[in-house]
Amino acid sequence: MVLSTEKQEGGRNMKRVLVTGVTGWLGKRVIQDLITADYKVVAVSRNAERLQSLQSLGDADRLKFIPCNLADLDQTFRLAELVNHINVLVHLAGRPPIDPNDHSACTRQVVMSLNLIENIGPKIDQAVLGSCVSVYGVEAGMRVATNHPTYPRTYHGTSQLACEQFWKLFSISSGKPVACLRFDDFGRTGASFGSDTYLAAETGDSSRTGQFEEEVFLAEASRRVLKTVNGGGNDIENIYFGAPKSVP
């Protein structure tokens, strides 16, 4: 059965958003917020069992699940056959590997982007790409902005930059907007807090736990994704954990 595009509900069109990596650290929160905002969501993950655990997030009309290994060209082709027109693709699959120099894991991230561009690209109006501040390759403590030179020093940072460039080429050739959100993995990367955009995750209470702070980050990061889905455009934005460090 082919999933069609917008459906009339209550006299208005409901946009369909395809989200990859929905069982990851941010994906689950994103689909929750999209459904709350009256989007119809197609959730994609290679882990079929974990997909089933998300069924309680929405009814069958609002939320569809499709298991797919995006690193497999044939499976991505079949995914494209199951969907018709998609208003927005939110690509969050491919979380950072434990070892940032894990060559095979990082190569897989690039392959996923290429497979999506080839098979899903013709069916979307716009895309939102989740990337990482590892593309900067800067030392801890250095302030960076979206116009900071990109000199990644790990396979992970290099693979993320490659993904960004392939999506940029897709945007130029297709005329479809692609926005890039560079996350900082809860402050665990080498880059420090940004100078132009950041998440103010300060609670004002030093007794707050790391778990609470992570929840704040996820809530704000998901809000940025939703804002980008609503606004479109070709922006690059750094999404940081915490406020920017002071500069003399």
N, C-alpha and C positions, 0 to 999 in steps of 0.2 A: 504494500500500500504506500503510495507516494504522499508525503506530507505537503499540503498546499501552503500558500502564503497567508496573508492577512485574512482574518475572519471577522465578519460583522458581529458585534455583541453590544446590545444596548444602543444601537444606532451609531456605533463608531468602529473604526478599524483597529484591530489589535496587531501590533507588529510582532513578527516572529524572529527570535534571536537564537542562534545556534551557539552553544557554549561548549568548548572543549575543556578537558581537565576538571570536570565537575566534582570529582572525588578528592581533589587536591586541597591544599591549605586555604585557598581563597574561593575556589569554584563553587562549593556548596553555599557559601554565603551570598555569592553573586546571583545564583539562580533563585534563592529565597527572595532577594530584593527585587529581582526582575519580575517575579510573579506578583509580589505585592504591588508593584508599579503597573500591573495589568499588561505585562508582556506575555506572549506565548513562547515557551522555551523548549528547544530541542537540546537535550543534555547528552553529551558524548564522552565516553571514557572507554579505555581498553579493558577495564575490570568490570565484567558483567555482574558479578556478585555484589560489588560495592554500589553499582548503579541501582540495583534492586532495593538497597537499604535507603535510598533517597525518595522512594515512591510516596512517602507521607508528606512530602513538601508541597505537592499540588495535585489537583485532580487530573484525570486522563486527558481532559480537553485543554488544559493549560500547560501540561508538562509531559513531553514524550522522551523516552530513553532509547538510545541507539548505541550498543556496544561496538567499538571500532578501534583497532590499533592503527593510529594515524601514521605510524612509521611503515606500514604495509601498504604499498601502492594499490594492490587489488582491493583491500578492504576499504580504503579511502574512496576508490572508484564506486564501490557498491554503496557506500554512504551517500555519495552524490546522487545515485539512482533513487535513493529513498526520500530525498527532499526535492522540492520544486524550487520555489523562490524563497530566499532568506533575506530579511531586511538587514540584519547585522550579524556578523560573525565575531564572537569574543573568544580569542584563542589564548587560553591559559594553561594548556597542557605543556608538560615538560618542566617539572620543578627542578631546582638546582640539585645536581648530584652531590653526594656526601664528599666525594673527592672532586674538586673543581677541575682537575686535570684528567678525569675519567674520559678518555677519548671516545669510546664507543657510546657512552650516554650522551655526550655533547653532540656527537655526529647525528644521533637519533633526533635531537631537537631540530636540527637544520632540515633533515629529511621530512619531518612532520610538516614544517612550514611549506616546503616545496610541493608535497603531496596535496596540501590544502589549497595552495594557490592554483595548481593545475586542475583539480577536480571540483572544488567548492567555489573558487574564485569567480567563475562565470555566473554563479547563481546568487551572489550577494550584492547589496547596495553599498555597504561600507564594512570596514573591519576595525576591531580594537585588538591590538597586540600587547600581550603581557611580556615585558622584557625585564632587564635587571641592570642595576647601576654598575655591575661588574664590567660593563662595556667601557667604563672610564679607565679602569686599571690604576686608579690613584692610590696614594698612601693614606692610611688612616689619619684623620685630623684635617685633611685638605678639603676645603669647601669646593663643591662643584655645582655647576648649573647645566641646563640642557644644552648650552652652546660650548661646554667644556670639551676639549679634544678627546676623542675616544682612542685610547691605547690599551686595550685589554691585555692582561698578562697571564691569563689562564685559558684553557680550552673552553671553559664555560663562558667566560666573557667574550671570547672570540666567536663562539657559536651563536651567542645572543646578538652580537653585532651583525653577523652574517644573516641571521633571520630578519633583522631590521632592514638590512639592505635589500634582501629579496622582496620583502613586502613593499619597500619604497619603489622598487622597479615595477612591481605589480600595479601600484597606485598610479605611477606615471604612464604606464602603457594602457591601463584600463580607464583612467579618469575617475576611479573610485577612491574615496577618501580612506586613508588608513591612519589611525591614531595609535601612538605608542606610549604605554605607561611603563616606566622603569621602576621596579620595586627594589627595596633594599633588603629583603629577606630578614625582617625584624632586626636590622642593625648588625647582622652577622657578616656582612661583606666588608671589603677593605675600604670602601668609600665612606666618607663621613656625611654629615647632614648637608643639605643643599642650601643654596643661597636664594633661589627664586621660588621654589615650591617645596612644601614639606607637609608632613602630617603633624599637627600639634597634639601629640598623644600624652601630654602632661596631665596628671590628675590633680596635682596640688596636694597629694597625700602620699608621703613617703612609705606608708604602710601597705600601699597597693602591691599586689603580687605581679610577677611576670605574666601569669596567665591572664590577669585582668588587662594588662597592657597589650598583650597579644590580641585580645578580643577587641580592644579599642582600635588597634591597627587594622584588623580585618573589617570592622564596621566602616572605618573611614576609607580604606582601600576600595571596598565594594561600592561605597558611595561615589568615589571617583570614577569607577568603571561605569556605573549607571549614568552619571553625568555625561561621560563621553559617548555612551550609547545614544543619549538624547540629543547631544550637540553635534556629533559627527566631527568633521574636520581632520586635518593632518598634523595635529599637535604632538609634540613630545613632552612628557611631563615626568618629573622625578617624584616618586612616592616614598617618603622616608618615614622611619619610625622615630618619633620624637621631634623636638624642636631643633633648629639649626644651632650649631655651636657658635659661640661669640667669637668675633674677630677684632683684634686690637684696632 
